[in-house]
């Protein structure tokens, strides 16, 4: 069964009873019949291996299904998501270092702001991914808690003392992950706060990826009528009608993944809130969406790294042109001539179509040498 050879014998869909009982009994019956077959018995006879009396012994769907939920979620996080995020982190970090000496104009509210380096901008993305990994890892200790041994309502009826601990220890041994028995089985059956919490970290990560992918595609807009500060990899033709057009497909794919994960989190949140008395009855929906989010994010991180981030180039000519034309370099004059005079310089330059320097000299607020001494983008990159 675990090898997948009998997958055709599991026809059920997610939309079933909220405890996952149908799926649990599907597993019990397949295992029972396979054991009967191996022992030379008749399929469907329930003899000599009964699906309830033997396979489901000391278990209930109410504790077995959530145990499987936690095992699946933890394994996918470790095997798919975390490696993918590490790859993306490293790719962004490499670009941050590559671009560390490229000074560009910053933007706030989509308007020109003071300078920073392209490396600093990418460094913000690196930190977002780093924090995303940290948040996910911080949620895992609750996911490592297994409900097995709680049986129907959390009391452990029809089990023996020590059974729950032995199950958790065996699962930990088989998976190499630090699973333990849940300290309170009533909570682990009636609520799925651990998976809602995990989904919350995935939702936060989706927010980060949405921001990063949007920034990169907007900075790469153009090639002649957009910002054009970044040159993105040309992976495929972008239009069926416009020859030569190339689109930021990887960025767009990531933003759609992010949107799906955000939607999944809404469903998981609703599912997690539907624990009635001793049992949550949205278990299949919760785990379906958690696994979907984990896999989408992990796969998207790898694809975005390989097909976009590693190939990003800085358009230094365009970056320098935009920075030299920015009116917000005037901010460096605040501490020398005050906010009001600096603002007048910027407004005059914008209105008359002149440079900041020309406007400053015309207004008589400072000399040419003073402007050259005080307005230096390379001196505007941090505290003094």
DRENDO-1510 file (C-alpha; in Angstrom, 1 decimal, always signed):
<recs>
REC; n; res; u; v; w
REC; 1; UNK; +0.0; +0.0; +0.0 .
REC; 2; UNK; +2.7; +2.5; +1.0 .
REC; 3; UNK; +4.6; +1.9; -2.3 .
REC; 4; UNK; +1.6; +3.1; -4.3 .
REC; 5; UNK; +1.0; -0.2; -6.1 .
REC; 6; UNK; -2.6; -0.3; -4.9 .
REC; 7; UNK; -3.5; +3.4; -5.5 .
REC; 8; UNK; -6.2; +2.4; -7.9 .
REC; 9; UNK; -8.1; +0.9; -5.0 .
REC; 10; UNK; -8.5; +4.4; -3.4 .
REC; 11; UNK; -11.2; +6.0; -5.5 .
REC; 12; UNK; -12.6; +8.4; -2.8 .
REC; 13; UNK; -12.5; +12.2; -3.2 .
REC; 14; UNK; -12.0; +14.9; -0.6 .
REC; 15; UNK; -15.8; +15.7; -0.4 .
REC; 16; UNK; -16.8; +13.1; +2.1 .
REC; 17; UNK; -17.5; +13.0; +5.8 .
REC; 18; UNK; -15.5; +15.7; +7.7 .
REC; 19; UNK; -13.7; +13.2; +9.9 .
REC; 20; UNK; -12.2; +11.3; +6.9 .
REC; 21; UNK; -13.9; +8.1; +8.0 .
REC; 22; UNK; -14.5; +6.9; +4.4 .
REC; 23; UNK; -10.9; +7.3; +3.6 .
REC; 24; UNK; -9.8; +5.6; +6.8 .
REC; 25; UNK; -12.1; +2.6; +6.1 .
REC; 26; UNK; -10.9; +2.5; +2.5 .
REC; 27; UNK; -7.3; +2.1; +3.9 .
REC; 28; UNK; -8.5; -0.5; +6.4 .
REC; 29; UNK; -10.3; -2.5; +3.8 .
REC; 30; UNK; -7.4; -2.5; +1.2 .
REC; 31; UNK; -4.9; -3.5; +3.9 .
REC; 32; UNK; -7.3; -6.2; +5.1 .
REC; 33; UNK; -7.9; -7.6; +1.6 .
REC; 34; UNK; -4.2; -7.5; +0.7 .
REC; 35; UNK; -3.4; -9.4; +3.9 .
REC; 36; UNK; -6.1; -12.0; +3.2 .
REC; 37; UNK; -4.8; -12.4; -0.4 .
REC; 38; UNK; -1.3; -12.9; +0.9 .
REC; 39; UNK; -2.6; -15.6; +3.3 .
REC; 40; UNK; -4.5; -17.4; +0.6 .
REC; 41; UNK; -8.0; -16.3; +1.7 .
REC; 42; UNK; -11.0; -15.0; -0.2 .
REC; 43; UNK; -11.1; -11.3; -1.0 .
REC; 44; UNK; -13.9; -9.5; +0.8 .
REC; 45; UNK; -14.4; -12.2; +3.4 .
REC; 46; UNK; -12.9; -10.2; +6.2 .
REC; 47; UNK; -11.3; -13.5; +7.3 .
REC; 48; UNK; -8.7; -14.0; +8.7 .
REC; 49; UNK; -7.9; -10.3; +8.8 .
REC; 50; UNK; -10.8; -8.0; +9.6 .
REC; 51; UNK; -10.7; -4.3; +8.6 .
REC; 52; UNK; -12.1; -3.1; +11.9 .
REC; 53; UNK; -11.2; -5.7; +14.4 .
REC; 54; UNK; -7.6; -6.1; +13.3 .
REC; 55; UNK; -6.5; -3.3; +10.9 .
REC; 56; UNK; -8.3; -0.6; +12.8 .
REC; 57; UNK; -7.5; -2.0; +16.3 .
REC; 58; UNK; -6.9; +0.6; +18.9 .
REC; 59; UNK; -7.8; +3.3; +16.4 .
REC; 60; UNK; -10.6; +5.5; +15.2 .
REC; 61; UNK; -10.9; +7.6; +12.1 .
REC; 62; UNK; -11.1; +10.5; +14.4 .
REC; 63; UNK; -7.5; +10.1; +15.6 .
REC; 64; UNK; -6.0; +8.2; +12.6 .
REC; 65; UNK; -7.0; +10.7; +9.9 .
REC; 66; UNK; -5.5; +13.7; +11.8 .
REC; 67; UNK; -2.4; +11.8; +12.5 .
REC; 68; UNK; -2.0; +11.2; +8.7 .
REC; 69; UNK; -2.7; +14.9; +8.1 .
REC; 70; UNK; +0.1; +15.9; +10.4 .
REC; 71; UNK; +2.6; +13.4; +8.9 .
REC; 72; UNK; +1.8; +14.4; +5.4 .
REC; 73; UNK; +2.0; +18.1; +6.1 .
REC; 74; UNK; +5.3; +17.8; +7.9 .
REC; 75; UNK; +6.9; +15.6; +5.3 .
REC; 76; UNK; +5.9; +17.9; +2.4 .
REC; 77; UNK; +7.2; +20.9; +4.2 .
REC; 78; UNK; +10.6; +19.2; +4.7 .
REC; 79; UNK; +10.8; +17.5; +1.3 .
REC; 80; UNK; +9.3; +20.1; -1.0 .
REC; 81; UNK; +8.9; +23.6; +0.6 .
REC; 82; UNK; +12.0; +24.2; +2.7 .
REC; 83; UNK; +14.4; +23.0; +0.0 .
REC; 84; UNK; +12.6; +25.2; -2.6 .
REC; 85; UNK; +12.7; +28.3; -0.3 .
REC; 86; UNK; +16.4; +27.7; +0.4 .
REC; 87; UNK; +17.1; +27.7; -3.3 .
REC; 88; UNK; +15.2; +30.9; -3.8 .
REC; 89; UNK; +16.9; +32.5; -0.8 .
REC; 90; UNK; +20.3; +31.7; -2.2 .
REC; 91; UNK; +19.5; +32.9; -5.7 .
REC; 92; UNK; +18.2; +36.3; -4.3 .
REC; 93; UNK; +21.1; +36.6; -2.0 .
REC; 94; UNK; +23.5; +36.1; -4.9 .
REC; 95; UNK; +21.8; +38.9; -6.8 .
REC; 96; UNK; +21.9; +41.1; -3.7 .
REC; 97; UNK; +25.7; +40.7; -3.6 .
REC; 98; UNK; +26.1; +41.1; -7.4 .
REC; 99; UNK; +24.1; +44.4; -7.3 .
REC; 100; UNK; +25.6; +45.8; -4.1 .
REC; 101; UNK; +27.4; +48.7; -5.8 .
REC; 102; UNK; +24.6; +49.7; -8.2 .
REC; 103; UNK; +23.0; +52.9; -6.9 .
REC; 104; UNK; +19.4; +53.5; -8.1 .
REC; 105; UNK; +16.5; +55.7; -7.2 .
REC; 106; UNK; +14.1; +54.4; -4.6 .
REC; 107; UNK; +10.3; +54.5; -4.9 .
REC; 108; UNK; +7.6; +54.9; -2.3 .
REC; 109; UNK; +3.9; +55.2; -3.2 .
REC; 110; UNK; +5.1; +54.3; -6.7 .
REC; 111; UNK; +6.7; +57.8; -6.8 .
REC; 112; UNK; +10.4; +58.8; -6.9 .
REC; 113; UNK; +12.1; +58.7; -3.5 .
REC; 114; UNK; +15.7; +58.8; -2.2 .
REC; 115; UNK; +18.5; +56.5; -3.5 .
REC; 116; UNK; +19.4; +53.0; -2.4 .
REC; 117; UNK; +21.5; +50.3; -4.0 .
REC; 118; UNK; +19.9; +47.6; -6.1 .
REC; 119; UNK; +21.6; +45.2; -3.8 .
REC; 120; UNK; +19.8; +46.7; -0.8 .
REC; 121; UNK; +16.5; +46.3; -2.6 .
REC; 122; UNK; +17.2; +42.7; -3.3 .
REC; 123; UNK; +18.5; +42.3; +0.3 .
REC; 124; UNK; +15.0; +43.1; +1.5 .
REC; 125; UNK; +13.7; +40.2; -0.6 .
REC; 126; UNK; +16.3; +37.9; +0.9 .
REC; 127; UNK; +15.2; +38.8; +4.4 .
REC; 128; UNK; +11.5; +38.2; +3.6 .
REC; 129; UNK; +12.3; +34.7; +2.5 .
REC; 130; UNK; +14.6; +34.1; +5.5 .
REC; 131; UNK; +11.8; +35.2; +7.8 .
REC; 132; UNK; +9.3; +33.1; +5.9 .
REC; 133; UNK; +11.4; +30.0; +6.5 .
REC; 134; UNK; +11.7; +30.9; +10.2 .
REC; 135; UNK; +8.0; +31.3; +10.6 .
REC; 136; UNK; +7.3; +27.9; +8.9 .
REC; 137; UNK; +9.8; +26.2; +11.1 .
REC; 138; UNK; +8.3; +27.8; +14.2 .
REC; 139; UNK; +4.9; +26.3; +13.4 .
REC; 140; UNK; +6.2; +22.7; +13.0 .
REC; 141; UNK; +6.5; +21.7; +16.6 .
REC; 142; UNK; +2.7; +21.7; +16.9 .
REC; 143; UNK; +2.5; +19.8; +13.6 .
REC; 144; UNK; +4.8; +17.1; +15.0 .
REC; 145; UNK; +2.1; +16.3; +17.7 .
REC; 146; UNK; +0.1; +13.3; +16.7 .
REC; 147; UNK; -3.5; +12.5; +17.6 .
REC; 148; UNK; -3.0; +8.7; +17.4 .
REC; 149; UNK; -4.2; +7.1; +20.7 .
REC; 150; UNK; -7.1; +9.5; +21.2 .
REC; 151; UNK; -9.5; +7.2; +19.4 .
REC; 152; UNK; -13.1; +8.5; +19.1 .
REC; 153; UNK; -13.3; +11.6; +21.4 .
REC; 154; UNK; -9.8; +11.9; +22.8 .
REC; 155; UNK; -10.1; +9.6; +25.9 .
REC; 156; UNK; -8.1; +6.7; +24.4 .
REC; 157; UNK; -10.9; +4.2; +24.7 .
REC; 158; UNK; -10.0; +0.7; +23.5 .
REC; 159; UNK; -6.2; +1.4; +23.6 .
REC; 160; UNK; -3.6; +0.3; +26.1 .
REC; 161; UNK; -1.4; +2.5; +28.2 .
REC; 162; UNK; +1.7; +3.5; +26.2 .
REC; 163; UNK; +0.1; +2.8; +22.8 .
REC; 164; UNK; +0.0; +6.4; +21.7 .
REC; 165; UNK; +3.7; +7.0; +22.7 .
REC; 166; UNK; +4.8; +3.9; +20.8 .
REC; 167; UNK; +2.9; +4.9; +17.6 .
REC; 168; UNK; +4.5; +8.4; +17.7 .
REC; 169; UNK; +8.0; +6.9; +18.3 .
REC; 170; UNK; +7.5; +4.5; +15.3 .
REC; 171; UNK; +6.4; +7.3; +13.0 .
REC; 172; UNK; +9.4; +9.4; +14.1 .
REC; 173; UNK; +11.7; +6.4; +13.3 .
REC; 174; UNK; +10.1; +5.8; +9.9 .
REC; 175; UNK; +10.1; +9.5; +8.8 .
REC; 176; UNK; +13.2; +10.8; +10.5 .
REC; 177; UNK; +11.1; +13.7; +11.9 .
REC; 178; UNK; +10.6; +14.5; +15.6 .
REC; 179; UNK; +7.0; +13.4; +16.0 .
REC; 180; UNK; +5.6; +13.0; +19.5 .
REC; 181; UNK; +2.2; +12.0; +20.9 .
REC; 182; UNK; +0.0; +15.0; +21.4 .
REC; 183; UNK; -0.1; +16.0; +25.1 .
REC; 184; UNK; -3.9; +16.6; +24.8 .
REC; 185; UNK; -5.8; +14.4; +22.5 .
REC; 186; UNK; -9.1; +16.4; +23.0 .
REC; 187; UNK; -7.4; +19.4; +21.3 .
REC; 188; UNK; -5.9; +17.3; +18.6 .
REC; 189; UNK; -9.2; +15.8; +17.5 .
REC; 190; UNK; -11.5; +18.7; +18.1 .
REC; 191; UNK; -9.3; +21.4; +16.6 .
REC; 192; UNK; -6.7; +21.8; +13.9 .
REC; 193; UNK; -5.1; +24.9; +15.1 .
REC; 194; UNK; -1.7; +23.5; +14.3 .
REC; 195; UNK; -2.5; +23.3; +10.6 .
REC; 196; UNK; -4.3; +26.7; +10.6 .
REC; 197; UNK; -1.1; +28.1; +12.1 .
REC; 198; UNK; +1.1; +26.4; +9.5 .
REC; 199; UNK; -1.2; +27.7; +6.8 .
REC; 200; UNK; -0.9; +31.2; +8.3 .
REC; 201; UNK; +2.9; +31.0; +7.8 .
REC; 202; UNK; +2.3; +29.9; +4.2 .
REC; 203; UNK; -0.1; +32.8; +3.7 .
REC; 204; UNK; +2.5; +35.2; +5.0 .
REC; 205; UNK; +5.0; +33.7; +2.6 .
REC; 206; UNK; +2.6; +34.1; -0.3 .
REC; 207; UNK; +2.3; +37.8; +0.6 .
REC; 208; UNK; +6.1; +38.0; +0.5 .
REC; 209; UNK; +6.3; +36.3; -2.9 .
REC; 210; UNK; +3.5; +38.4; -4.3 .
REC; 211; UNK; +5.5; +41.6; -3.4 .
REC; 212; UNK; +8.9; +40.2; -4.6 .
REC; 213; UNK; +7.5; +38.9; -8.0 .
REC; 214; UNK; +5.6; +42.2; -8.6 .
REC; 215; UNK; +8.6; +44.3; -7.8 .
REC; 216; UNK; +10.8; +42.3; -10.2 .
REC; 217; UNK; +8.3; +42.4; -13.1 .
REC; 218; UNK; +7.6; +46.1; -12.7 .
REC; 219; UNK; +11.3; +46.9; -12.5 .
REC; 220; UNK; +11.7; +44.9; -15.6 .
REC; 221; UNK; +8.8; +46.6; -17.4 .
REC; 222; UNK; +9.5; +47.9; -20.9 .
REC; 223; UNK; +11.7; +47.4; -22.7 .
REC; 224; UNK; +11.4; +51.0; -23.9 .
REC; 225; UNK; +8.3; +52.5; -22.3 .
REC; 226; UNK; +8.5; +51.1; -18.8 .
REC; 227; UNK; +10.9; +51.4; -15.8 .
REC; 228; UNK; +13.4; +49.0; -17.5 .
REC; 229; UNK; +15.8; +48.9; -14.6 .
REC; 230; UNK; +16.0; +45.1; -14.7 .
REC; 231; UNK; +16.5; +42.8; -17.7 .
REC; 232; UNK; +14.6; +39.6; -17.2 .
REC; 233; UNK; +15.3; +36.3; -18.9 .
REC; 234; UNK; +13.5; +35.7; -22.2 .
REC; 235; UNK; +12.0; +32.3; -21.7 .
REC; 236; UNK; +9.5; +32.2; -24.5 .
REC; 237; UNK; +7.6; +34.4; -27.0 .
REC; 238; UNK; +5.1; +36.6; -25.1 .
REC; 239; UNK; +2.4; +37.2; -27.6 .
REC; 240; UNK; +0.6; +35.4; -30.4 .
REC; 241; UNK; +0.0; +38.6; -32.2 .
REC; 242; UNK; +2.8; +41.1; -31.3 .
REC; 243; UNK; +6.1; +39.9; -32.8 .
REC; 244; UNK; +9.2; +40.1; -30.5 .
REC; 245; UNK; +7.2; +40.7; -27.3 .
REC; 246; UNK; +8.5; +39.0; -24.2 .
REC; 247; UNK; +6.5; +38.7; -20.9 .
REC; 248; UNK; +7.5; +38.3; -17.3 .
REC; 249; UNK; +5.9; +34.8; -17.2 .
REC; 250; UNK; +7.7; +33.5; -14.2 .
REC; 251; UNK; +6.7; +36.5; -12.1 .
REC; 252; UNK; +3.1; +36.2; -13.2 .
REC; 253; UNK; +3.1; +32.5; -12.4 .
REC; 254; UNK; +4.4; +33.2; -8.9 .
REC; 255; UNK; +1.7; +35.9; -8.3 .
REC; 256; UNK; -1.0; +33.4; -9.3 .
REC; 257; UNK; +0.5; +30.8; -6.9 .
REC; 258; UNK; +0.5; +33.4; -4.2 .
REC; 259; UNK; -3.2; +34.2; -4.9 .
REC; 260; UNK; -4.1; +30.5; -4.7 .
REC; 261; UNK; -2.3; +30.1; -1.4 .
REC; 262; UNK; -4.2; +33.1; +0.0 .
REC; 263; UNK; -7.4; +31.5; -1.1 .
REC; 264; UNK; -6.5; +28.2; +0.3 .
REC; 265; UNK; -5.8; +29.9; +3.7 .
REC; 266; UNK; -9.3; +31.3; +3.7 .
REC; 267; UNK; -10.7; +27.8; +3.2 .
REC; 268; UNK; -8.4; +26.3; +5.9 .
REC; 269; UNK; -9.4; +29.1; +8.3 .
REC; 270; UNK; -13.1; +28.3; +7.8 .
REC; 271; UNK; -12.3; +24.6; +8.1 .
REC; 272; UNK; -10.3; +25.1; +11.3 .
REC; 273; UNK; -13.1; +27.0; +12.9 .
REC; 274; UNK; -15.5; +24.2; +12.4 .
REC; 275; UNK; -14.6; +22.0; +15.3 .
REC; 276; UNK; -17.9; +21.0; +17.0 .
REC; 277; UNK; -17.7; +19.7; +20.5 .
REC; 278; UNK; -15.2; +16.8; +20.4 .
REC; 279; UNK; -14.4; +16.7; +16.7 .
REC; 280; UNK; -13.4; +19.0; +13.8 .
REC; 281; UNK; -15.4; +17.9; +10.8 .
REC; 282; UNK; -13.5; +19.7; +8.0 .
REC; 283; UNK; -10.4; +17.5; +8.1 .
REC; 284; UNK; -10.2; +16.5; +4.4 .
REC; 285; UNK; -10.7; +20.0; +3.2 .
REC; 286; UNK; -8.0; +21.3; +5.6 .
REC; 287; UNK; -5.3; +18.9; +4.6 .
REC; 288; UNK; -6.2; +19.1; +0.9 .
REC; 289; UNK; -5.5; +22.8; +0.9 .
REC; 290; UNK; -2.5; +22.7; +3.2 .
REC; 291; UNK; -0.8; +20.2; +1.0 .
REC; 292; UNK; -1.7; +22.2; -2.1 .
REC; 293; UNK; -0.2; +25.3; -0.7 .
REC; 294; UNK; +3.0; +23.6; +0.4 .
REC; 295; UNK; +3.5; +22.0; -3.0 .
REC; 296; UNK; +2.6; +25.1; -4.9 .
REC; 297; UNK; +5.0; +27.3; -2.9 .
REC; 298; UNK; +7.8; +24.8; -3.0 .
REC; 299; UNK; +7.5; +24.2; -6.8 .
REC; 300; UNK; +7.1; +27.9; -7.5 .
REC; 301; UNK; +10.2; +28.8; -5.5 .
REC; 302; UNK; +12.3; +26.4; -7.5 .
REC; 303; UNK; +10.9; +27.5; -10.9 .
REC; 304; UNK; +11.2; +31.2; -10.1 .
REC; 305; UNK; +14.8; +30.7; -9.0 .
REC; 306; UNK; +15.9; +28.6; -12.0 .
REC; 307; UNK; +13.9; +30.4; -14.7 .
REC; 308; UNK; +14.0; +34.0; -13.5 .
REC; 309; UNK; +16.1; +35.1; -10.6 .
REC; 310; UNK; +19.4; +33.6; -11.6 .
REC; 311; UNK; +19.2; +35.3; -15.0 .
REC; 312; UNK; +18.2; +38.8; -13.9 .
REC; 313; UNK; +20.5; +41.5; -15.1 .
REC; 314; UNK; +20.8; +45.1; -14.1 .
REC; 315; UNK; +20.2; +47.7; -16.8 .
REC; 316; UNK; +22.8; +50.1; -15.4 .
REC; 317; UNK; +22.5; +52.7; -18.2 .
REC; 318; UNK; +18.7; +53.0; -17.5 .
REC; 319; UNK; +19.2; +53.0; -13.8 .
REC; 320; UNK; +21.7; +55.8; -13.9 .
REC; 321; UNK; +19.5; +57.9; -16.2 .
REC; 322; UNK; +16.5; +57.6; -14.0 .
REC; 323; UNK; +18.5; +58.4; -10.9 .
REC; 324; UNK; +20.1; +61.5; -12.4 .
REC; 325; UNK; +16.7; +62.8; -13.4 .
REC; 326; UNK; +15.0; +62.2; -10.0 .
REC; 327; UNK; +13.9; +65.3; -8.1 .
REC; 328; UNK; +14.1; +63.5; -4.7 .
REC; 329; UNK; +17.8; +63.8; -4.6 .
REC; 330; UNK; +17.0; +67.2; -3.2 .
REC; 331; UNK; +16.3; +65.4; +0.2 .
REC; 332; UNK; +20.0; +65.6; +0.9 .
REC; 333; UNK; +19.7; +69.4; +1.2 .
REC; 334; UNK; +17.2; +69.2; +4.1 .
REC; 335; UNK; +19.9; +69.3; +6.7 .
REC; 336; UNK; +21.6; +72.2; +5.0 .
REC; 337; UNK; +18.9; +74.6; +3.8 .
REC; 338; UNK; +15.7; +73.2; +5.4 .
REC; 339; UNK; +12.7; +71.4; +4.1 .
REC; 340; UNK; +10.8; +74.4; +2.6 .
REC; 341; UNK; +13.7; +75.6; +0.5 .
REC; 342; UNK; +14.5; +72.1; -0.7 .
REC; 343; UNK; +10.9; +71.6; -1.6 .
REC; 344; UNK; +10.9; +74.8; -3.6 .
REC; 345; UNK; +14.0; +73.7; -5.5 .
REC; 346; UNK; +12.3; +70.4; -6.5 .
REC; 347; UNK; +9.0; +72.1; -7.5 .
REC; 348; UNK; +10.8; +74.8; -9.5 .
REC; 349; UNK; +12.9; +72.2; -11.3 .
REC; 350; UNK; +9.9; +70.1; -12.1 .
REC; 351; UNK; +7.8; +73.1; -13.3 .
REC; 352; UNK; +10.5; +74.6; -15.5 .
REC; 353; UNK; +12.0; +71.3; -16.7 .
REC; 354; UNK; +15.5; +72.1; -15.4 .
REC; 355; UNK; +17.9; +70.1; -13.2 .
REC; 356; UNK; +17.9; +70.4; -9.4 .
REC; 357; UNK; +21.2; +72.1; -9.6 .
REC; 358; UNK; +20.0; +74.7; -12.0 .
REC; 359; UNK; +16.9; +75.5; -10.0 .
REC; 360; UNK; +18.9; +75.7; -6.7 .
REC; 361; UNK; +21.4; +78.2; -8.2 .
REC; 362; UNK; +18.6; +80.2; -9.9 .
REC; 363; UNK; +16.7; +80.5; -6.6 .
REC; 364; UNK; +20.0; +81.6; -4.9 .
REC; 365; UNK; +19.7; +79.0; -2.2 .
REC; 366; UNK; +23.3; +77.6; -2.7 .
REC; 367; UNK; +26.3; +77.7; -5.0 .
REC; 368; UNK; +27.3; +75.2; -7.6 .
REC; 369; UNK; +30.1; +73.9; -5.4 .
REC; 370; UNK; +27.7; +73.5; -2.4 .
REC; 371; UNK; +25.3; +71.5; -4.5 .
REC; 372; UNK; +28.0; +69.2; -5.8 .
REC; 373; UNK; +29.3; +68.7; -2.3 .
REC; 374; UNK; +26.0; +68.0; -0.6 .
REC; 375; UNK; +24.0; +66.1; -3.3 .
REC; 376; UNK; +25.9; +62.9; -3.8 .
REC; 377; UNK; +23.8; +59.7; -4.2 .
REC; 378; UNK; +26.6; +57.6; -2.9 .
REC; 379; UNK; +26.4; +59.5; +0.4 .
REC; 380; UNK; +22.7; +59.0; +0.7 .
REC; 381; UNK; +22.7; +55.2; +1.3 .
REC; 382; UNK; +22.7; +55.1; +5.1 .
REC; 383; UNK; +23.1; +57.0; +8.4 .
REC; 384; UNK; +26.2; +59.1; +8.8 .
</recs>
